């Protein structure tokens, strides 16, 4: 009976280790597949959102000219209400 207990505990440790390793391998494979799908989607998608060209033109045209004074910051920059 002692031999069965020893062999059962050793077998249980090996089986649980194998299950843990297989779960690790599954997670690794799922992460790699997600990266592959994400890069494929980024490669075939239109990266410029609709209307972004007009927005970037408005920002560039409203930018501060060279050697001009930088805009001043508002009095409270934390965004929290005082009181």
C-alpha positions as CSV (number, residue, x, y, z in Angstrom):
1,X,0.0,0.0,0.0
2,X,2.9,2.4,0.7
3,X,4.3,1.8,-2.8
4,X,0.9,2.7,-4.4
5,X,0.9,6.0,-2.3
6,X,4.4,6.9,-3.4
7,X,3.8,6.1,-7.1
8,X,0.4,7.8,-7.1
9,X,1.9,11.0,-5.7
10,X,4.7,11.0,-8.2
11,X,2.3,10.3,-11.0
12,X,0.0,13.1,-9.9
13,X,2.8,15.6,-9.8
14,X,3.9,14.6,-13.3
15,X,0.4,14.8,-14.7
16,X,-0.3,18.2,-13.0
17,X,3.1,19.5,-14.4
18,X,2.2,18.3,-17.9
19,X,-1.2,20.0,-17.7
20,X,0.4,23.2,-16.4
21,X,2.9,23.1,-19.3
22,X,0.2,22.5,-21.9
23,X,-1.8,25.5,-20.5
24,X,1.3,27.6,-20.8
25,X,1.9,26.5,-24.3
26,X,-1.8,27.2,-25.2
27,X,-1.6,30.7,-23.8
28,X,1.7,31.4,-25.6
29,X,0.2,30.2,-28.9
30,X,-3.0,32.3,-28.4
31,X,-0.9,35.4,-27.7
32,X,1.2,34.7,-30.8
33,X,-1.9,34.2,-32.9
34,X,-3.4,37.5,-31.6
35,X,-0.3,39.4,-32.6
36,X,-0.4,37.8,-36.0
37,X,-4.0,38.7,-36.6
38,X,-3.4,42.3,-35.2
39,X,-0.5,42.9,-37.6
40,X,-2.4,41.4,-40.5
41,X,-5.3,43.7,-39.7
42,X,-3.0,46.7,-39.4
43,X,-1.3,45.9,-42.7
44,X,-4.5,45.8,-44.7
45,X,-6.6,48.5,-42.9
46,X,-6.7,52.1,-43.8
47,X,-4.6,53.8,-41.1
48,X,-5.9,57.3,-41.7
49,X,-9.3,57.9,-40.1
50,X,-12.0,59.7,-42.1
51,X,-11.7,63.4,-41.8
52,X,-8.2,63.3,-40.3
53,X,-6.6,65.1,-43.2
54,X,-8.9,68.1,-42.6
55,X,-8.1,68.1,-38.9
56,X,-4.4,67.9,-39.4
57,X,-4.6,70.8,-41.9
58,X,-6.5,72.9,-39.4
59,X,-3.9,72.2,-36.7
60,X,-1.0,73.0,-38.9
61,X,-2.6,76.2,-40.2
62,X,-3.4,77.3,-36.6
63,X,0.1,76.5,-35.2
64,X,2.3,79.1,-33.5
65,X,4.7,80.8,-35.9
66,X,8.4,80.4,-35.3
67,X,10.0,82.6,-32.7
68,X,6.6,83.5,-31.2
69,X,5.8,83.5,-27.5
70,X,4.4,80.2,-26.4
71,X,0.8,80.2,-25.2
72,X,0.2,80.7,-21.5
73,X,-1.2,77.9,-19.3
74,X,-4.5,78.4,-17.5
75,X,-4.4,79.2,-13.8
76,X,-5.5,75.7,-12.7
77,X,-4.1,72.8,-14.6
78,X,-5.0,70.0,-12.3
79,X,-8.6,69.7,-13.4
80,X,-9.9,69.3,-9.9
81,X,-12.4,71.6,-8.4
82,X,-11.1,73.7,-5.5
83,X,-12.9,73.8,-2.2
